[in-house]
Amino acid sequence: MIVTTSFMPDADRYDLDFGDCSYLKGWAQVDSNQDASYFGVWCNPETFEIVEFAEGDVTHKKCDSPIEFGNEVDDFCAKWDGRIDPGIGETLAIKFRKLGMGHLLHNG
């Protein structure tokens, strides 16, 4: 896995929600009990990437395999009572199900 970090001063999670980590760009929100304007997590089932935003700190993980990706998202969901929100329609949900991650979806 490749992990990079950066800092986005004066940003909030909505900059990512509607920007680089939007549904239109193939990303899904990973909702958790930690969600706030200063915290959010997104994952991409095609590129096996995960982005975490916490108070301006951004951690970007590029997983080496679908198994590693699934394990990372599963671990986050277990720790923070998380669920993947695939958005409206079935496009992203189908991609997560193909990876064996259907149990993590809000809509199963």
Backbone as JSON, one array per atom type, in Angstrom:
{
  "sequence": "MIVTTSFMPDADRYDLDFGDCSYLKGWAQVDSNQDASYFGVWCNPETFEIVEFAEGDVTHKKCDSPIEFGNEVDDFCAKWDGRIDPGIGETLAIKFRKLGMGHLLHNG",
  "N": [[0.84, -1.16, 0.0], [0.47, 2.21, -0.77], [0.9, 5.11, 1.01], [0.09, 8.45, 1.38], [0.33, 11.74, 2.71], [-1.23, 14.9, 3.3], [-2.05, 18.4, 3.7], [-4.91, 20.38, 4.06], [-5.5, 23.46, 4.54], [-8.04, 25.44, 6.06], [-10.13, 23.97, 4.94], [-13.04, 21.84, 4.63], [-14.86, 18.75, 5.05], [-16.7, 18.8, 2.98], [-15.53, 19.94, 0.81], [-14.18, 17.83, -0.31], [-16.28, 15.98, -0.61], [-17.78, 17.1, -2.7], [-15.86, 17.47, -4.57], [-12.81, 16.18, -5.37], [-13.42, 13.62, -4.35], [-15.98, 12.86, -5.15], [-19.21, 11.35, -5.93], [-19.61, 11.37, -8.65], [-17.08, 11.05, -9.63], [-16.52, 8.47, -9.09], [-16.28, 7.75, -6.41], [-17.26, 6.69, -3.12], [-18.9, 7.63, -0.14], [-17.82, 6.77, 3.12], [-19.69, 6.34, 5.61], [-19.74, 7.08, 9.09], [-19.74, 6.87, 12.72], [-18.23, 9.0, 13.37], [-18.46, 11.08, 11.63], [-18.39, 14.45, 10.58], [-18.23, 17.99, 9.89], [-15.54, 18.35, 9.88], [-14.45, 15.85, 9.5], [-14.18, 12.98, 7.45], [-14.53, 10.1, 5.29], [-13.72, 8.41, 2.28], [-14.04, 6.04, -0.4], [-12.83, 4.26, -3.27], [-13.99, 1.91, -5.44], [-12.94, 1.05, -7.84], [-10.31, 1.96, -8.23], [-9.16, 1.24, -5.91], [-8.64, 2.99, -3.77], [-8.46, 4.97, -0.78], [-9.53, 7.75, 1.04], [-8.98, 9.77, 3.79], [-10.13, 12.41, 5.74], [-9.34, 14.63, 8.24], [-9.78, 17.24, 10.18], [-8.41, 18.94, 8.39], [-6.13, 17.47, 7.83], [-5.11, 15.15, 5.43], [-5.2, 11.84, 4.48], [-4.15, 9.65, 2.1], [-4.67, 6.55, 0.76], [-3.45, 4.1, -1.35], [-4.32, 1.11, -2.27], [-2.82, -2.12, -2.85], [-4.21, -4.26, -3.86], [-7.47, -5.71, -4.52], [-8.22, -7.2, -2.31], [-6.69, -6.19, -0.17], [-7.72, -3.59, -0.17], [-10.45, -4.11, 0.47], [-10.1, -5.19, 3.05], [-9.02, -2.97, 4.43], [-11.14, -1.08, 4.3], [-13.13, -2.57, 5.55], [-11.99, -2.87, 8.12], [-12.0, -0.19, 9.0], [-14.77, 0.3, 9.02], [-15.62, -1.53, 10.97], [-14.35, -0.53, 13.25], [-15.41, 2.07, 13.54], [-18.16, 1.91, 13.36], [-19.08, 1.92, 10.68], [-20.52, 2.41, 7.36], [-20.79, 1.92, 3.88], [-21.83, 4.34, 1.63], [-23.23, 4.11, -1.33], [-24.45, 5.95, -2.92], [-27.02, 7.3, -5.14], [-28.72, 5.1, -7.3], [-27.41, 2.11, -8.89], [-24.81, 1.79, -9.75], [-22.25, 2.19, -8.31], [-22.78, 0.52, -6.12], [-22.96, -2.04, -7.26], [-20.29, -2.43, -8.04], [-19.01, -2.56, -5.54], [-20.26, -4.85, -4.49], [-19.29, -6.8, -6.24], [-16.72, -6.95, -5.35], [-17.05, -8.3, -3.05], [-17.98, -6.82, -0.94], [-20.53, -6.19, -0.24], [-21.85, -6.48, 2.2], [-21.12, -4.25, 3.6], [-22.48, -2.13, 2.64], [-24.91, 0.53, 2.85], [-27.39, -0.04, 1.76], [-27.25, -2.74, 1.46]],
  "CA": [[0.0, 0.0, 0.0], [1.16, 3.5, -0.79], [0.19, 6.08, 1.85], [0.6, 9.81, 1.32], [-0.41, 12.67, 3.55], [-1.17, 16.31, 2.92], [-2.84, 19.26, 4.58], [-5.8, 21.31, 3.36], [-5.92, 24.48, 5.5], [-9.33, 26.11, 5.84], [-11.04, 23.11, 4.19], [-13.88, 20.93, 5.39], [-15.12, 17.51, 4.3], [-17.55, 19.05, 1.82], [-14.65, 20.21, -0.32], [-13.91, 16.53, -0.91], [-17.57, 15.41, -1.0], [-18.22, 17.65, -3.99], [-14.67, 17.69, -5.38], [-12.03, 15.01, -5.8], [-13.99, 12.35, -3.87], [-17.42, 12.88, -5.41], [-19.81, 10.17, -6.56], [-19.42, 11.48, -10.1], [-15.72, 10.62, -9.95], [-16.38, 7.05, -8.74], [-16.02, 7.57, -4.99], [-18.39, 6.53, -2.22], [-18.63, 8.02, 1.24], [-17.89, 5.74, 4.14], [-20.32, 7.01, 6.74], [-19.39, 6.5, 10.38], [-20.19, 7.64, 13.88], [-17.29, 10.1, 13.55], [-18.68, 12.08, 10.59], [-18.61, 15.85, 10.94], [-17.68, 18.86, 8.85], [-14.08, 18.25, 9.95], [-14.01, 14.46, 9.35], [-14.88, 12.17, 6.48], [-13.77, 9.04, 4.63], [-14.26, 8.02, 0.98], [-13.29, 4.95, -1.02], [-13.09, 4.08, -4.69], [-13.92, 0.47, -5.7], [-12.23, 0.76, -9.09], [-8.89, 2.26, -8.1], [-8.75, 0.72, -4.61], [-8.1, 4.1, -3.0], [-9.2, 5.43, 0.39], [-9.12, 9.07, 1.49], [-9.47, 10.16, 5.1], [-9.97, 13.83, 6.03], [-9.55, 14.91, 9.66], [-9.35, 18.58, 10.59], [-7.47, 19.46, 7.41], [-5.15, 16.44, 7.47], [-5.62, 14.22, 4.43], [-4.42, 10.62, 4.28], [-4.55, 8.97, 0.87], [-4.15, 5.19, 0.69], [-3.62, 3.39, -2.62], [-4.12, -0.31, -1.94], [-2.17, -2.92, -3.89], [-5.09, -5.3, -4.38], [-8.84, -5.59, -4.03], [-8.29, -7.81, -0.97], [-6.16, -5.2, 0.77], [-8.72, -2.53, -0.14], [-11.6, -4.6, 1.24], [-9.7, -5.31, 4.45], [-8.88, -1.62, 4.99], [-12.47, -0.5, 4.48], [-13.81, -3.39, 6.56], [-11.43, -2.52, 9.43], [-12.51, 1.13, 9.36], [-16.2, 0.17, 9.33], [-15.75, -2.23, 12.24], [-13.88, 0.34, 14.32], [-16.19, 3.3, 13.68], [-19.56, 1.64, 13.04], [-19.22, 2.52, 9.36], [-21.24, 1.82, 6.24], [-20.51, 2.57, 2.6], [-22.98, 4.95, 0.97], [-22.91, 4.08, -2.75], [-25.18, 6.99, -3.64], [-28.24, 6.95, -5.85], [-28.48, 4.19, -8.41], [-26.73, 0.85, -8.56], [-23.48, 1.72, -10.36], [-21.2, 1.93, -7.32], [-23.16, -0.63, -5.29], [-22.59, -3.25, -8.0], [-18.83, -2.57, -7.97], [-18.66, -3.04, -4.19], [-20.72, -6.24, -4.36], [-18.36, -7.65, -6.99], [-15.52, -7.09, -4.53], [-17.42, -9.01, -1.84], [-18.16, -5.82, 0.11], [-21.96, -5.86, -0.15], [-22.27, -6.42, 3.61], [-20.76, -2.94, 4.15], [-23.31, -1.09, 2.01], [-26.12, 0.94, 3.56], [-28.56, -0.71, 1.18], [-26.95, -4.16, 1.32]],
  "C": [[0.9, 1.24, 0.0], [0.3, 4.48, 0.01], [0.87, 7.43, 1.71], [-0.27, 10.69, 2.21], [-0.23, 14.09, 3.02], [-2.03, 17.1, 3.89], [-3.63, 20.24, 3.73], [-6.27, 22.36, 4.37], [-7.24, 25.11, 5.08], [-10.31, 25.28, 5.02], [-11.96, 22.38, 5.16], [-14.2, 19.74, 4.5], [-15.9, 17.74, 3.03], [-16.74, 19.44, 0.59], [-14.3, 18.91, -1.05], [-15.19, 15.86, -1.39], [-17.98, 15.84, -2.41], [-17.05, 17.93, -4.93], [-14.04, 16.38, -5.81], [-12.63, 13.67, -5.41], [-15.5, 12.28, -4.08], [-17.9, 11.57, -6.03], [-19.56, 10.18, -8.07], [-18.03, 11.02, -10.55], [-15.45, 9.19, -9.49], [-16.12, 6.76, -7.28], [-17.32, 7.41, -4.22], [-17.98, 7.01, -0.83], [-18.68, 6.78, 2.12], [-18.4, 6.44, 5.39], [-19.94, 6.3, 8.04], [-19.93, 7.36, 11.51], [-19.25, 8.81, 14.19], [-17.53, 11.25, 12.56], [-19.0, 13.45, 11.17], [-18.04, 16.7, 9.81], [-16.16, 18.76, 8.79], [-13.56, 16.82, 9.78], [-14.85, 13.74, 8.32], [-13.94, 11.16, 5.85], [-14.49, 8.66, 3.35], [-13.42, 6.86, 0.45], [-13.75, 4.77, -2.47], [-12.91, 2.6, -5.05], [-13.25, 0.09, -7.01], [-10.73, 0.93, -8.95], [-8.3, 1.77, -6.79], [-8.06, 1.79, -3.76], [-9.04, 4.46, -1.85], [-8.64, 6.8, 0.77], [-9.79, 9.34, 2.83], [-9.15, 11.63, 5.32], [-10.28, 14.05, 7.49], [-8.92, 16.26, 10.0], [-8.26, 19.15, 9.67], [-6.38, 18.48, 7.0], [-5.8, 15.45, 6.52], [-4.66, 13.05, 4.31], [-5.0, 9.9, 3.08], [-3.87, 7.6, 0.84], [-4.47, 4.59, -0.67], [-3.28, 1.94, -2.35], [-3.58, -1.07, -3.14], [-3.09, -3.96, -4.52], [-6.51, -5.06, -3.87], [-9.01, -6.19, -2.63], [-7.81, -6.83, 0.09], [-7.15, -4.05, 0.93], [-9.92, -2.93, 0.72], [-11.29, -4.7, 2.72], [-9.59, -3.94, 5.13], [-10.25, -0.99, 5.27], [-13.24, -1.25, 5.56], [-13.32, -3.04, 7.97], [-11.95, -1.17, 9.91], [-13.97, 1.03, 9.8], [-16.41, -0.52, 10.67], [-15.38, -1.33, 13.41], [-14.83, 1.5, 14.6], [-17.65, 3.12, 13.31], [-19.91, 2.23, 11.67], [-20.03, 1.7, 8.38], [-20.89, 2.61, 5.0], [-21.82, 3.09, 2.02], [-22.67, 5.02, -0.52], [-23.66, 5.13, -3.58], [-26.42, 6.45, -4.32], [-27.91, 6.07, -7.05], [-27.65, 3.0, -7.97], [-25.28, 0.79, -9.02], [-22.39, 1.39, -9.36], [-21.52, 0.71, -6.47], [-22.75, -1.94, -5.97], [-21.09, -3.49, -7.92], [-18.38, -3.07, -6.6], [-19.1, -4.49, -3.99], [-19.78, -7.2, -5.08], [-17.06, -7.89, -6.22], [-15.8, -7.85, -3.23], [-17.66, -8.08, -0.66], [-19.62, -5.41, 0.28], [-22.44, -5.73, 1.28], [-21.96, -5.06, 4.25], [-21.62, -1.82, 3.59], [-24.51, -0.75, 2.88], [-27.33, 0.14, 3.07], [-28.31, -2.19, 0.88], [-26.73, -4.53, -0.07]]
}
